[in-house]
């Protein structure tokens, strides 16, 4: 093989090894491309039974779906890995842990970031699985809710939840809704609400009788004067 032929082959290999760079889009082009991705959104669902490779439960994993991605677009997570994700039927699915995530949307037409979406996956509240939270509405008492962002020691959790159960008379052995201890005034109000028809009817009768009595007395007084 001649020296020139070897040089030609080497140059050809080097040429095809150089990545082809896309040109940047103009501001006007980016604005048009941004309109095409304005319906891209993120949906997520908690995974209740996710297990790690070690067989341990991980309650902070979510199925994340990025949907409505148009053709000729792809995304990259802003996590330093620069891993390109191409959608299938307009959707990309990933399993992610809780925390803040940012995705960047790119077009095949240029290297510019077309749009950025930031979202947060909530932190699972392990205390919600504690027997102390039985029959407690997590929306009314967040320490027993499914998600809770703050760090709380177990001793503090136990003290607060036991106080809450005592305050609202929550029974472990029943599925009754929590009810606050009623004061005498609350009891009277509940009675009035339950019997409002009868109470109003009674008041109307009493008022009617009083009017009749007043009319009769007025007629008698006129008779005396005459």
C-alpha positions as CSV (number, residue, x, y, z in Angstrom):
1,X,0.0,0.0,0.0
2,X,1.4,3.3,-1.1
3,X,2.2,6.1,1.4
4,X,-0.4,8.4,-0.2
5,X,-3.1,5.9,0.1
6,X,-2.4,5.4,3.8
7,X,-2.5,9.2,4.3
8,X,-5.8,9.4,2.4
9,X,-7.4,6.6,4.6
10,X,-6.1,8.3,7.8
11,X,-7.5,11.7,6.7
12,X,-10.9,10.1,5.8
13,X,-11.1,8.4,9.3
14,X,-10.3,11.7,11.1
15,X,-12.8,13.6,9.0
16,X,-15.7,11.2,9.8
17,X,-14.7,11.1,13.4
18,X,-15.3,14.8,13.9
19,X,-18.8,15.4,15.3
20,X,-21.1,17.5,13.1
21,X,-22.1,20.6,15.1
22,X,-25.4,22.2,14.6
23,X,-25.7,25.9,14.2
24,X,-27.3,28.1,16.8
25,X,-30.9,29.2,16.1
26,X,-31.8,32.9,15.9
27,X,-34.0,34.4,18.6
28,X,-36.9,34.4,16.2
29,X,-36.4,30.7,15.4
30,X,-36.2,29.9,19.2
31,X,-39.4,31.8,19.8
32,X,-41.2,29.7,17.1
33,X,-39.7,26.5,18.5
34,X,-40.8,27.4,22.0
35,X,-44.4,27.6,20.8
36,X,-44.2,24.0,19.6
37,X,-43.2,22.8,23.1
38,X,-45.6,24.9,25.2
39,X,-47.8,21.9,25.9
40,X,-45.0,19.7,27.3
41,X,-45.7,18.9,30.9
42,X,-44.6,16.7,33.7
43,X,-46.8,14.1,35.5
44,X,-45.7,11.9,38.4
45,X,-47.1,9.0,40.5
46,X,-45.7,7.6,43.7
47,X,-44.3,4.1,43.6
48,X,-45.6,2.3,46.8
49,X,-43.6,-0.9,46.5
50,X,-40.2,0.1,44.9
51,X,-37.3,-2.0,46.0
52,X,-33.6,-1.3,45.7
53,X,-31.0,-3.8,44.4
54,X,-30.4,-4.8,48.0
55,X,-34.1,-5.7,48.4
56,X,-34.8,-2.7,50.7
57,X,-37.9,-0.5,50.4
58,X,-37.4,3.0,49.0
59,X,-40.5,5.1,49.5
60,X,-39.1,8.2,47.7
61,X,-39.3,6.9,44.1
62,X,-41.8,8.2,41.5
63,X,-42.8,7.2,38.0
64,X,-42.3,10.5,36.1
65,X,-43.9,11.0,32.7
66,X,-42.9,13.9,30.4
67,X,-45.6,14.1,27.9
68,X,-46.7,16.1,24.7
69,X,-43.1,16.2,23.4
70,X,-43.3,17.0,19.6
71,X,-41.3,15.1,17.0
72,X,-37.7,16.1,16.4
73,X,-37.3,17.2,20.0
74,X,-35.4,15.6,22.9
75,X,-34.7,16.4,26.5
76,X,-31.8,16.3,28.9
77,X,-31.9,16.4,32.7
78,X,-29.8,19.2,34.2
79,X,-27.9,16.7,36.4
80,X,-24.5,16.9,34.9
81,X,-24.7,13.6,33.0
82,X,-25.8,15.2,29.7
83,X,-27.8,12.1,28.8
84,X,-30.0,12.6,25.8
85,X,-33.6,11.2,26.1
86,X,-35.6,10.8,22.9
87,X,-39.4,10.5,23.3
88,X,-41.6,7.6,22.1
89,X,-45.0,8.6,21.0
90,X,-44.4,12.0,22.5
91,X,-43.6,10.7,26.0
92,X,-40.5,10.0,28.1
93,X,-40.8,7.9,31.3
94,X,-38.2,7.9,34.1
95,X,-38.1,6.6,37.7
96,X,-36.8,9.5,39.9
97,X,-36.3,10.1,43.6
98,X,-37.8,13.0,45.5
99,X,-36.3,16.5,45.2
100,X,-35.9,19.3,42.7
101,X,-35.4,18.4,39.0
102,X,-34.8,20.5,35.9
103,X,-35.2,19.3,32.4
104,X,-34.0,21.1,29.2
105,X,-35.8,20.7,25.9
106,X,-33.8,20.7,22.7
107,X,-34.7,20.7,19.0
108,X,-32.9,18.7,16.4
109,X,-32.6,21.9,14.4
110,X,-30.0,23.6,16.7
111,X,-28.0,23.4,19.9
112,X,-29.9,26.0,21.8
113,X,-32.0,25.2,24.8
114,X,-35.6,25.8,23.6
115,X,-37.3,25.6,27.0
116,X,-36.7,24.6,30.6
117,X,-39.1,22.9,33.1
118,X,-38.4,22.7,36.8
119,X,-40.4,20.5,39.1
120,X,-40.2,19.1,42.6
121,X,-41.1,15.6,43.8
122,X,-42.4,15.5,47.4
123,X,-40.7,13.7,50.2
124,X,-42.5,10.7,51.5
125,X,-43.5,10.8,55.2
126,X,-42.4,7.6,56.8
127,X,-44.3,8.5,59.9
128,X,-47.6,8.1,57.9
129,X,-47.0,4.3,58.2
130,X,-46.7,4.5,62.0
131,X,-49.7,2.9,64.0
132,X,-50.0,6.2,65.9
133,X,-51.4,7.7,62.7
134,X,-54.3,5.2,62.3
135,X,-57.6,7.0,61.7
136,X,-56.0,10.4,61.5
137,X,-56.8,12.6,58.5
138,X,-53.4,13.5,57.0
139,X,-54.8,16.7,55.4
140,X,-55.8,18.0,58.8
141,X,-52.7,16.8,60.6
142,X,-49.7,16.9,58.2
143,X,-47.4,14.9,60.4
144,X,-49.5,11.9,59.5
145,X,-49.9,12.9,55.8
146,X,-48.3,11.0,53.0
147,X,-45.8,13.7,52.2
148,X,-43.9,15.9,54.7
149,X,-40.9,18.0,53.8
150,X,-39.5,18.8,57.3
151,X,-37.2,16.8,59.6
152,X,-38.9,15.8,62.8
153,X,-37.5,13.4,65.5
154,X,-39.6,10.4,66.4
155,X,-40.0,11.6,70.0
156,X,-41.4,15.0,68.8
157,X,-43.7,13.2,66.4
158,X,-44.9,10.8,69.1
159,X,-45.6,13.7,71.5
160,X,-47.5,15.8,69.0
161,X,-49.6,13.0,67.5
162,X,-50.5,11.7,71.0
163,X,-51.6,15.2,72.0
164,X,-53.6,15.4,68.7
165,X,-55.3,12.1,69.3
166,X,-56.3,13.1,72.9
167,X,-57.6,16.5,71.8
168,X,-59.8,15.1,69.1
169,X,-60.8,11.8,70.8
170,X,-59.5,9.6,68.1
171,X,-60.0,5.9,68.8
172,X,-57.6,3.3,67.4
173,X,-60.3,0.6,67.4
174,X,-62.8,2.4,65.2
175,X,-62.9,4.0,61.8
176,X,-65.0,7.0,63.0
177,X,-64.0,10.4,61.8
178,X,-62.1,12.5,64.3
179,X,-64.4,14.8,66.4
180,X,-63.3,17.6,68.6
181,X,-64.6,17.6,72.2
182,X,-67.8,19.6,72.1
183,X,-68.5,22.4,74.5
184,X,-71.9,23.0,75.9
185,X,-72.4,25.8,73.3
186,X,-71.5,23.5,70.5
187,X,-74.0,21.0,71.7
188,X,-76.8,23.6,71.8
189,X,-75.9,24.7,68.2
190,X,-76.0,21.1,67.0
191,X,-79.4,20.6,68.6
192,X,-80.7,23.8,66.9
193,X,-79.4,22.7,63.5
194,X,-81.0,19.3,63.9
195,X,-84.4,20.6,65.0
196,X,-84.5,23.9,63.1
197,X,-87.9,23.2,61.5
198,X,-89.6,22.4,64.8
199,X,-88.1,25.4,66.5
200,X,-89.1,27.8,63.7
201,X,-92.6,26.3,63.7
202,X,-92.9,26.7,67.5
203,X,-91.8,30.3,67.3
204,X,-94.3,31.1,64.6
205,X,-97.1,29.5,66.7
206,X,-96.1,31.5,69.8
207,X,-95.9,34.7,67.7
208,X,-99.3,34.0,66.2
209,X,-100.8,33.5,69.7
210,X,-99.3,36.7,71.0
211,X,-100.7,38.7,68.1
212,X,-104.2,37.2,68.8
213,X,-103.9,38.1,72.5
214,X,-102.8,41.7,71.7
215,X,-105.7,42.1,69.2
216,X,-108.3,40.8,71.8
217,X,-106.9,43.1,74.5
218,X,-107.0,46.1,72.2
219,X,-110.7,45.4,71.3
220,X,-111.5,45.1,75.0
221,X,-109.8,48.4,75.8
222,X,-111.8,50.1,73.1
223,X,-115.0,48.7,74.5
224,X,-114.2,50.2,77.9
225,X,-113.4,53.6,76.5
226,X,-116.7,53.7,74.5
